[in-house]
Amino acid sequence: MTETGIYGGSFNPIHNGHIRLSETLCRQGIVNEMWLLVSPMNPLKQQSDDLLDDRTRLELARLAVKDKPKLTICDAEFRLPRPSYTVHTLEYLRNAHPDRCFSLVIGADNWLAFDRWYQGKEIVRHHRLVIYPRPGYPLRAEELPPYARLADTPLIDISSTGIREKIRKGEDVSSDLPPAVWKEIKEKGYYQQQAIPDMVRYMKKEI
């Protein structure tokens, strides 16, 4: 069976850190391929005022991996009820692709909050977790349960939040983004308007 990593996120926008991590896990043989799962709504996060619409984020992600044969953009959650719970997404993927073995790729920060995830025990009953290091979230491999593996990947200090803030300030972020993504963002003027901090935000936790 093909070992397929599922790496989910808002990808608002997708950046070189996402691409670099995905390619590293493939190169190391931890997974054979990586599916980057664009999430319309993350139940653990507040919905940002500057969150681009779902289809725009999806198209930017597709631009980013156009020439990356081991990376695929997955839009499964666009066809599922919202909010998008990972346990339901993985069940859908298992049924739709029985020839693949799916591993869930998450950061060390998400691992430390994994007990808040909806039906987390059901997730690990069917899937391996691949955990990648994140700055400020120290984690040791020997502390992990058998179903989880700590990947030996470099700390990548790039964030979508930081990129959006730089764009609003008129700063150059070309080194943080795939060229096709940066070109599209500039041409369409994405993220250039200042977010309104006191707008009502929606949040639903995975509990």
NUDRENNU-954825 format. One record per residue: x, y, z of N, C-alpha, C in turn; residue in one letter. Coordinates in nm, 3 decimals. Layout:
NODE, nc1, nc2, nc3, cac1, cac2, cac3, cc1, cc2, cc3, aa
NODE, X, Y, Z, X, Y, Z, X, Y, Z, A
...
END
This chain:
NODE, nc1, nc2, nc3, cac1, cac2, cac3, cc1, cc2, cc3, aa
NODE, 0.084, -0.120, 0.000, 0.000, 0.000, 0.000, 0.087, 0.125, 0.000, M
NODE, 0.039, 0.228, -0.063, 0.112, 0.353, -0.069, 0.099, 0.427, 0.063, T
NODE, 0.214, 0.459, 0.124, 0.214, 0.537, 0.248, 0.190, 0.684, 0.214, E
NODE, 0.076, 0.732, 0.254, 0.036, 0.868, 0.217, 0.021, 0.953, 0.342, T
NODE, 0.093, 1.063, 0.347, 0.080, 1.156, 0.458, -0.035, 1.253, 0.433, G
NODE, -0.113, 1.279, 0.537, -0.218, 1.380, 0.531, -0.176, 1.496, 0.619, I
NODE, -0.151, 1.609, 0.556, -0.101, 1.727, 0.625, -0.207, 1.836, 0.607, Y
NODE, -0.286, 1.859, 0.710, -0.398, 1.951, 0.699, -0.367, 2.090, 0.750, G
NODE, -0.441, 2.186, 0.700, -0.425, 2.322, 0.748, -0.511, 2.419, 0.670, G
NODE, -0.517, 2.541, 0.719, -0.589, 2.646, 0.648, -0.513, 2.690, 0.523, S
NODE, -0.379, 2.685, 0.532, -0.293, 2.727, 0.420, -0.336, 2.865, 0.372, F
NODE, -0.320, 2.962, 0.464, -0.371, 3.098, 0.443, -0.259, 3.202, 0.455, N
NODE, -0.161, 3.202, 0.361, -0.153, 3.117, 0.243, -0.055, 3.000, 0.264, P
NODE, -0.054, 2.908, 0.169, 0.048, 2.805, 0.167, 0.184, 2.873, 0.148, I
NODE, 0.290, 2.820, 0.213, 0.421, 2.884, 0.202, 0.532, 2.780, 0.190, H
NODE, 0.654, 2.829, 0.177, 0.767, 2.739, 0.154, 0.792, 2.645, 0.270, N
NODE, 0.753, 2.682, 0.390, 0.769, 2.592, 0.503, 0.684, 2.467, 0.486, G
NODE, 0.559, 2.485, 0.440, 0.473, 2.370, 0.414, 0.534, 2.278, 0.309, H
NODE, 0.586, 2.339, 0.204, 0.643, 2.261, 0.093, 0.770, 2.190, 0.138, I
NODE, 0.856, 2.261, 0.208, 0.983, 2.204, 0.251, 0.962, 2.086, 0.346, R
NODE, 0.871, 2.101, 0.441, 0.843, 1.993, 0.534, 0.790, 1.871, 0.459, L
NODE, 0.695, 1.893, 0.370, 0.635, 1.782, 0.296, 0.739, 1.708, 0.214, S
NODE, 0.825, 1.781, 0.145, 0.927, 1.718, 0.062, 1.030, 1.643, 0.148, E
NODE, 1.061, 1.698, 0.265, 1.157, 1.632, 0.354, 1.102, 1.498, 0.402, T
NODE, 0.976, 1.493, 0.443, 0.917, 1.367, 0.490, 0.913, 1.264, 0.378, L
NODE, 0.888, 1.308, 0.256, 0.892, 1.216, 0.142, 1.034, 1.168, 0.114, C
NODE, 1.127, 1.260, 0.116, 1.267, 1.225, 0.088, 1.322, 1.129, 0.192, R
NODE, 1.281, 1.144, 0.316, 1.328, 1.056, 0.423, 1.259, 0.920, 0.421, Q
NODE, 1.158, 0.903, 0.337, 1.087, 0.777, 0.328, 0.986, 0.754, 0.438, G
NODE, 0.956, 0.857, 0.516, 0.855, 0.842, 0.621, 0.717, 0.824, 0.557, I
NODE, 0.694, 0.892, 0.446, 0.577, 0.869, 0.363, 0.624, 0.863, 0.217, V
NODE, 0.544, 0.799, 0.133, 0.577, 0.794, -0.010, 0.530, 0.918, -0.083, N
NODE, 0.423, 0.975, -0.034, 0.366, 1.094, -0.095, 0.296, 1.175, 0.014, E
NODE, 0.275, 1.302, -0.014, 0.207, 1.388, 0.084, 0.085, 1.452, 0.018, M
NODE, -0.028, 1.441, 0.087, -0.148, 1.512, 0.047, -0.169, 1.628, 0.142, W
NODE, -0.164, 1.750, 0.090, -0.188, 1.869, 0.170, -0.337, 1.898, 0.168, L
NODE, -0.400, 1.882, 0.283, -0.545, 1.889, 0.297, -0.586, 2.032, 0.332, L
NODE, -0.645, 2.101, 0.237, -0.691, 2.237, 0.262, -0.822, 2.232, 0.339, V
NODE, -0.824, 2.291, 0.457, -0.940, 2.284, 0.545, -1.026, 2.410, 0.533, S
NODE, -1.154, 2.394, 0.499, -1.242, 2.512, 0.495, -1.266, 2.573, 0.632, P
NODE, -1.271, 2.489, 0.737, -1.296, 2.539, 0.871, -1.225, 2.450, 0.972, M
NODE, -1.134, 2.506, 1.050, -1.062, 2.430, 1.151, -1.133, 2.446, 1.285, N
NODE, -1.188, 2.337, 1.344, -1.264, 2.352, 1.468, -1.182, 2.402, 1.587, P
NODE, -1.049, 2.392, 1.580, -0.965, 2.434, 1.692, -0.919, 2.578, 1.681, L
NODE, -0.948, 2.643, 1.567, -0.895, 2.778, 1.547, -1.008, 2.879, 1.532, K
NODE, -0.979, 3.001, 1.577, -1.067, 3.111, 1.545, -1.055, 3.139, 1.396, Q
NODE, -1.167, 3.175, 1.334, -1.165, 3.207, 1.193, -1.115, 3.350, 1.175, Q
NODE, -1.000, 3.362, 1.111, -0.932, 3.491, 1.098, -1.013, 3.586, 1.012, S
NODE, -1.005, 3.715, 1.045, -1.069, 3.816, 0.963, -1.010, 3.822, 0.823, D
NODE, -0.883, 3.781, 0.808, -0.820, 3.787, 0.676, -0.804, 3.648, 0.616, D
NODE, -0.893, 3.557, 0.653, -0.894, 3.425, 0.592, -0.951, 3.436, 0.451, L
NODE, -0.870, 3.400, 0.351, -0.920, 3.403, 0.215, -1.030, 3.298, 0.199, L
NODE, -1.117, 3.318, 0.101, -1.224, 3.222, 0.081, -1.164, 3.086, 0.044, D
NODE, -1.244, 2.982, 0.067, -1.196, 2.845, 0.055, -1.135, 2.816, -0.082, D
NODE, -1.204, 2.853, -0.187, -1.158, 2.819, -0.322, -1.029, 2.892, -0.359, R
NODE, -1.014, 3.015, -0.309, -0.891, 3.088, -0.338, -0.771, 3.021, -0.273, T
NODE, -0.786, 2.982, -0.145, -0.677, 2.912, -0.077, -0.645, 2.779, -0.146, R
NODE, -0.748, 2.712, -0.192, -0.729, 2.585, -0.263, -0.649, 2.607, -0.392, L
NODE, -0.684, 2.709, -0.467, -0.615, 2.735, -0.593, -0.471, 2.779, -0.570, E
NODE, -0.446, 2.860, -0.466, -0.309, 2.898, -0.435, -0.226, 2.775, -0.399, L
NODE, -0.286, 2.683, -0.324, -0.216, 2.560, -0.287, -0.183, 2.477, -0.412, A
NODE, -0.275, 2.469, -0.504, -0.249, 2.394, -0.627, -0.137, 2.457, -0.708, R
NODE, -0.132, 2.589, -0.711, -0.021, 2.656, -0.779, 0.113, 2.619, -0.716, L
NODE, 0.114, 2.607, -0.582, 0.238, 2.582, -0.509, 0.298, 2.446, -0.540, A
NODE, 0.216, 2.346, -0.569, 0.267, 2.210, -0.588, 0.261, 2.166, -0.734, V
NODE, 0.239, 2.259, -0.823, 0.221, 2.224, -0.965, 0.336, 2.140, -1.019, K
NODE, 0.457, 2.168, -0.976, 0.574, 2.096, -1.027, 0.636, 2.007, -0.919, D
NODE, 0.555, 1.962, -0.823, 0.602, 1.877, -0.713, 0.533, 1.741, -0.724, K
NODE, 0.595, 1.644, -0.790, 0.524, 1.517, -0.820, 0.482, 1.438, -0.698, P
NODE, 0.548, 1.453, -0.585, 0.511, 1.376, -0.465, 0.410, 1.448, -0.377, K
NODE, 0.375, 1.571, -0.414, 0.281, 1.650, -0.334, 0.150, 1.668, -0.411, L
NODE, 0.039, 1.649, -0.340, -0.094, 1.662, -0.399, -0.181, 1.747, -0.307, T
NODE, -0.262, 1.831, -0.365, -0.358, 1.909, -0.287, -0.487, 1.829, -0.277, I
NODE, -0.534, 1.813, -0.155, -0.655, 1.733, -0.128, -0.769, 1.826, -0.087, C
NODE, -0.883, 1.814, -0.154, -0.999, 1.898, -0.123, -1.113, 1.816, -0.063, D
NODE, -1.079, 1.705, 0.003, -1.182, 1.615, 0.057, -1.280, 1.687, 0.150, A
NODE, -1.229, 1.779, 0.233, -1.316, 1.844, 0.331, -1.415, 1.941, 0.268, E
NODE, -1.394, 1.975, 0.141, -1.490, 2.060, 0.072, -1.619, 1.984, 0.041, F
NODE, -1.611, 1.851, 0.049, -1.728, 1.767, 0.020, -1.789, 1.708, 0.146, R
NODE, -1.737, 1.746, 0.262, -1.784, 1.690, 0.389, -1.856, 1.797, 0.472, L
NODE, -1.941, 1.755, 0.566, -2.010, 1.853, 0.653, -1.909, 1.935, 0.734, P
NODE, -1.950, 2.056, 0.766, -1.865, 2.143, 0.846, -1.928, 2.164, 0.984, R
NODE, -1.844, 2.186, 1.086, -1.698, 2.195, 1.083, -1.632, 2.063, 1.050, P
NODE, -1.506, 2.073, 1.003, -1.435, 1.956, 0.955, -1.358, 1.890, 1.069, S
NODE, -1.405, 1.775, 1.111, -1.334, 1.699, 1.213, -1.243, 1.597, 1.146, Y
NODE, -1.119, 1.591, 1.191, -1.019, 1.507, 1.127, -1.060, 1.361, 1.124, T
NODE, -1.125, 1.312, 1.230, -1.165, 1.172, 1.235, -1.260, 1.138, 1.120, V
NODE, -1.348, 1.231, 1.084, -1.441, 1.207, 0.974, -1.370, 1.214, 0.840, H
NODE, -1.278, 1.308, 0.828, -1.203, 1.320, 0.704, -1.122, 1.194, 0.676, T
NODE, -1.054, 1.144, 0.777, -0.972, 1.024, 0.759, -1.059, 0.903, 0.727, L
NODE, -1.174, 0.892, 0.790, -1.265, 0.781, 0.758, -1.308, 0.788, 0.612, E
NODE, -1.340, 0.907, 0.566, -1.378, 0.927, 0.426, -1.265, 0.887, 0.332, Y
NODE, -1.144, 0.927, 0.364, -1.030, 0.895, 0.278, -1.000, 0.745, 0.278, L
NODE, -1.011, 0.680, 0.394, -0.990, 0.535, 0.400, -1.087, 0.461, 0.308, R
NODE, -1.212, 0.504, 0.312, -1.312, 0.438, 0.230, -1.294, 0.469, 0.081, N
NODE, -1.252, 0.591, 0.051, -1.238, 0.632, -0.089, -1.111, 0.579, -0.154, A
NODE, -1.009, 0.551, -0.071, -0.878, 0.509, -0.125, -0.825, 0.389, -0.048, H
NODE, -0.885, 0.272, -0.064, -0.843, 0.154, 0.012, -0.703, 0.104, -0.024, P
NODE, -0.646, 0.155, -0.133, -0.511, 0.116, -0.173, -0.402, 0.197, -0.103, D
NODE, -0.442, 0.289, -0.017, -0.346, 0.375, 0.051, -0.352, 0.356, 0.203, R
NODE, -0.238, 0.375, 0.266, -0.230, 0.374, 0.412, -0.200, 0.517, 0.456, C
NODE, -0.293, 0.579, 0.525, -0.281, 0.721, 0.557, -0.220, 0.743, 0.695, F
NODE, -0.119, 0.829, 0.700, -0.062, 0.877, 0.825, -0.099, 1.024, 0.842, S
NODE, -0.131, 1.062, 0.964, -0.166, 1.201, 0.992, -0.042, 1.277, 1.036, L
NODE, -0.009, 1.382, 0.965, 0.109, 1.464, 0.993, 0.066, 1.588, 1.070, V
NODE, 0.120, 1.606, 1.190, 0.085, 1.721, 1.273, 0.211, 1.779, 1.338, I
NODE, 0.204, 1.904, 1.377, 0.315, 1.967, 1.446, 0.317, 1.933, 1.594, G
NODE, 0.432, 1.956, 1.657, 0.444, 1.927, 1.800, 0.344, 2.006, 1.883, A
NODE, 0.306, 2.125, 1.838, 0.206, 2.203, 1.909, 0.070, 2.134, 1.908, D
NODE, 0.034, 2.078, 1.793, -0.093, 2.005, 1.785, -0.090, 1.875, 1.862, N
NODE, 0.027, 1.811, 1.867, 0.038, 1.689, 1.945, 0.012, 1.717, 2.093, W
NODE, 0.064, 1.826, 2.143, 0.047, 1.859, 2.284, -0.098, 1.896, 2.317, L
NODE, -0.177, 1.924, 2.214, -0.320, 1.951, 2.235, -0.406, 1.838, 2.181, A
NODE, -0.346, 1.724, 2.152, -0.419, 1.617, 2.085, -0.533, 1.561, 2.171, F
NODE, -0.521, 1.573, 2.300, -0.628, 1.523, 2.387, -0.757, 1.604, 2.372, D
NODE, -0.751, 1.718, 2.306, -0.869, 1.800, 2.279, -0.935, 1.764, 2.146, R
NODE, -0.868, 1.684, 2.065, -0.922, 1.653, 1.933, -1.045, 1.562, 1.946, W
NODE, -1.140, 1.589, 1.862, -1.262, 1.509, 1.861, -1.230, 1.365, 1.819, Y
NODE, -1.263, 1.268, 1.905, -1.241, 1.126, 1.881, -1.096, 1.096, 1.843, Q
NODE, -1.005, 1.155, 1.919, -0.863, 1.131, 1.894, -0.825, 0.984, 1.905, G
NODE, -0.889, 0.912, 1.997, -0.858, 0.769, 2.013, -0.898, 0.691, 1.889, K
NODE, -1.005, 0.732, 1.825, -1.048, 0.666, 1.702, -0.948, 0.694, 1.588, E
NODE, -0.892, 0.813, 1.586, -0.791, 0.846, 1.485, -0.672, 0.752, 1.495, I
NODE, -0.618, 0.737, 1.618, -0.495, 0.658, 1.633, -0.523, 0.508, 1.628, V
NODE, -0.649, 0.469, 1.634, -0.683, 0.328, 1.618, -0.661, 0.283, 1.474, R
NODE, -0.671, 0.379, 1.382, -0.660, 0.347, 1.239, -0.535, 0.404, 1.173, H
NODE, -0.472, 0.501, 1.237, -0.368, 0.576, 1.168, -0.246, 0.600, 1.256, H
NODE, -0.131, 0.604, 1.190, -0.007, 0.646, 1.257, -0.002, 0.798, 1.258, R
NODE, 0.057, 0.853, 1.362, 0.083, 0.997, 1.367, 0.229, 1.023, 1.337, L
NODE, 0.255, 1.118, 1.250, 0.390, 1.167, 1.224, 0.396, 1.310, 1.277, V
NODE, 0.483, 1.332, 1.374, 0.490, 1.462, 1.442, 0.618, 1.533, 1.402, I
NODE, 0.605, 1.656, 1.358, 0.724, 1.733, 1.320, 0.752, 1.842, 1.423, Y
NODE, 0.880, 1.875, 1.445, 0.915, 1.976, 1.547, 0.861, 2.114, 1.511, P
NODE, 0.826, 2.188, 1.615, 0.784, 2.327, 1.600, 0.861, 2.411, 1.700, R
NODE, 0.904, 2.533, 1.661, 0.973, 2.620, 1.757, 0.890, 2.646, 1.881, P
NODE, 0.950, 2.629, 1.998, 0.882, 2.656, 2.123, 0.802, 2.540, 2.179, G
NODE, 0.808, 2.424, 2.114, 0.732, 2.307, 2.161, 0.826, 2.186, 2.167, Y
NODE, 0.914, 2.183, 2.267, 1.011, 2.073, 2.276, 0.943, 1.939, 2.297, P
NODE, 0.995, 1.837, 2.229, 0.935, 1.704, 2.236, 1.045, 1.601, 2.214, L
NODE, 1.041, 1.492, 2.290, 1.140, 1.385, 2.276, 1.073, 1.259, 2.224, R
NODE, 1.142, 1.190, 2.133, 1.085, 1.072, 2.070, 1.045, 0.966, 2.171, A
NODE, 1.126, 0.950, 2.277, 1.100, 0.845, 2.375, 0.975, 0.872, 2.458, E
NODE, 0.922, 0.993, 2.451, 0.801, 1.027, 2.525, 0.673, 0.990, 2.450, E
NODE, 0.687, 0.950, 2.325, 0.570, 0.927, 2.242, 0.520, 0.784, 2.252, L
NODE, 0.389, 0.765, 2.234, 0.332, 0.629, 2.233, 0.370, 0.557, 2.104, P
NODE, 0.347, 0.426, 2.096, 0.389, 0.348, 1.979, 0.330, 0.393, 1.846, P
NODE, 0.211, 0.453, 1.850, 0.146, 0.493, 1.724, 0.196, 0.627, 1.671, Y
NODE, 0.288, 0.691, 1.741, 0.337, 0.823, 1.700, 0.486, 0.819, 1.675, A
NODE, 0.528, 0.891, 1.572, 0.671, 0.899, 1.537, 0.712, 1.045, 1.528, R
NODE, 0.823, 1.078, 1.590, 0.877, 1.214, 1.580, 0.971, 1.220, 1.461, L
NODE, 0.939, 1.303, 1.365, 1.021, 1.316, 1.246, 1.143, 1.403, 1.274, A
NODE, 1.253, 1.369, 1.209, 1.376, 1.446, 1.223, 1.381, 1.549, 1.111, D
NODE, 1.308, 1.656, 1.130, 1.301, 1.762, 1.031, 1.349, 1.893, 1.093, T
NODE, 1.402, 1.982, 1.010, 1.451, 2.108, 1.065, 1.337, 2.196, 1.114, P
NODE, 1.366, 2.280, 1.213, 1.269, 2.379, 1.257, 1.253, 2.486, 1.149, L
NODE, 1.133, 2.506, 1.104, 1.107, 2.601, 0.997, 1.029, 2.719, 1.054, I
NODE, 1.094, 2.832, 1.062, 1.034, 2.948, 1.127, 0.968, 3.040, 1.023, D
NODE, 0.867, 2.986, 0.957, 0.784, 3.063, 0.864, 0.640, 3.041, 0.906, I
NODE, 0.562, 3.146, 0.912, 0.421, 3.129, 0.948, 0.333, 3.208, 0.851, S
NODE, 0.215, 3.153, 0.826, 0.120, 3.224, 0.741, 0.078, 3.356, 0.803, S
NODE, 0.064, 3.357, 0.936, 0.028, 3.481, 1.006, 0.132, 3.589, 0.982, T
NODE, 0.260, 3.552, 0.996, 0.367, 3.648, 0.974, 0.371, 3.697, 0.830, G
NODE, 0.345, 3.608, 0.737, 0.343, 3.647, 0.595, 0.231, 3.747, 0.568, I
NODE, 0.113, 3.720, 0.622, 0.001, 3.812, 0.600, 0.032, 3.950, 0.658, R
NODE, 0.093, 3.954, 0.777, 0.127, 4.081, 0.839, 0.231, 4.158, 0.755, E
NODE, 0.329, 4.087, 0.703, 0.431, 4.151, 0.619, 0.369, 4.208, 0.493, K
NODE, 0.277, 4.134, 0.432, 0.212, 4.183, 0.311, 0.134, 4.311, 0.341, I
NODE, 0.063, 4.314, 0.454, -0.012, 4.435, 0.490, 0.081, 4.555, 0.509, R
NODE, 0.203, 4.526, 0.553, 0.300, 4.635, 0.573, 0.376, 4.670, 0.445, K
NODE, 0.348, 4.597, 0.337, 0.416, 4.624, 0.211, 0.555, 4.565, 0.202, G
NODE, 0.587, 4.467, 0.287, 0.719, 4.406, 0.286, 0.727, 4.294, 0.183, E
NODE, 0.849, 4.265, 0.140, 0.873, 4.161, 0.041, 0.873, 4.024, 0.109, D
NODE, 0.787, 3.935, 0.064, 0.780, 3.800, 0.121, 0.813, 3.695, 0.015, V
NODE, 0.880, 3.735, -0.090, 0.908, 3.643, -0.201, 0.991, 3.523, -0.157, S
NODE, 1.074, 3.538, -0.055, 1.156, 3.426, -0.010, 1.076, 3.324, 0.072, S
NODE, 0.957, 3.362, 0.116, 0.875, 3.274, 0.199, 0.770, 3.198, 0.120, D
NODE, 0.747, 3.236, -0.004, 0.637, 3.180, -0.082, 0.686, 3.120, -0.213, L
NODE, 0.620, 3.014, -0.261, 0.649, 2.967, -0.396, 0.625, 3.080, -0.496, P
NODE, 0.709, 3.093, -0.598, 0.697, 3.207, -0.690, 0.557, 3.225, -0.749, P
NODE, 0.493, 3.116, -0.790, 0.360, 3.127, -0.852, 0.258, 3.179, -0.752, A
NODE, 0.273, 3.143, -0.624, 0.181, 3.188, -0.521, 0.200, 3.338, -0.495, V
NODE, 0.325, 3.379, -0.483, 0.355, 3.521, -0.459, 0.306, 3.606, -0.576, W
NODE, 0.323, 3.557, -0.698, 0.276, 3.630, -0.816, 0.125, 3.649, -0.812, K
NODE, 0.052, 3.543, -0.777, -0.093, 3.551, -0.772, -0.140, 3.645, -0.660, E
NODE, -0.075, 3.638, -0.545, -0.112, 3.725, -0.433, -0.092, 3.872, -0.470, I
NODE, 0.019, 3.903, -0.535, 0.045, 4.041, -0.576, -0.055, 4.089, -0.679, K
NODE, -0.081, 4.005, -0.779, -0.171, 4.046, -0.887, -0.313, 4.067, -0.838, E
NODE, -0.358, 3.984, -0.743, -0.495, 3.993, -0.695, -0.510, 4.083, -0.572, K
NODE, -0.398, 4.123, -0.512, -0.404, 4.212, -0.397, -0.449, 4.145, -0.269, G
NODE, -0.427, 4.014, -0.259, -0.469, 3.943, -0.139, -0.390, 3.990, -0.016, Y
NODE, -0.458, 3.997, 0.098, -0.400, 4.027, 0.230, -0.352, 4.172, 0.244, Y
NODE, -0.380, 4.256, 0.150, -0.328, 4.392, 0.159, -0.412, 4.482, 0.248, Q
NODE, -0.537, 4.446, 0.272, -0.623, 4.527, 0.358, -0.598, 4.490, 0.503, Q
NODE, -0.597, 4.589, 0.590, -0.579, 4.567, 0.733, -0.698, 4.492, 0.792, Q
NODE, -0.670, 4.385, 0.864, -0.778, 4.311, 0.929, -0.845, 4.397, 1.035, A
NODE, -0.974, 4.374, 1.061, -1.047, 4.447, 1.163, -1.044, 4.365, 1.291, I
NODE, -0.970, 4.409, 1.394, -0.946, 4.325, 1.510, -1.067, 4.294, 1.594, P
NODE, -1.169, 4.380, 1.596, -1.280, 4.357, 1.688, -1.402, 4.298, 1.621, D
NODE, -1.384, 4.238, 1.502, -1.495, 4.167, 1.439, -1.528, 4.042, 1.519, M
NODE, -1.652, 4.001, 1.518, -1.692, 3.880, 1.589, -1.633, 3.761, 1.517, V
NODE, -1.564, 3.671, 1.592, -1.503, 3.552, 1.533, -1.577, 3.430, 1.583, R
NODE, -1.574, 3.327, 1.498, -1.637, 3.201, 1.535, -1.530, 3.101, 1.576, Y
NODE, -1.553, 3.032, 1.686, -1.461, 2.927, 1.726, -1.540, 2.808, 1.779, M
NODE, -1.500, 2.690, 1.732, -1.560, 2.567, 1.784, -1.444, 2.472, 1.815, K
NODE, -1.439, 2.420, 1.938, -1.328, 2.335, 1.980, -1.359, 2.190, 1.950, K
NODE, -1.251, 2.112, 1.930, -1.265, 1.968, 1.908, -1.281, 1.901, 2.045, E
NODE, -1.403, 1.905, 2.099, -1.428, 1.842, 2.229, -1.553, 1.755, 2.218, I
END
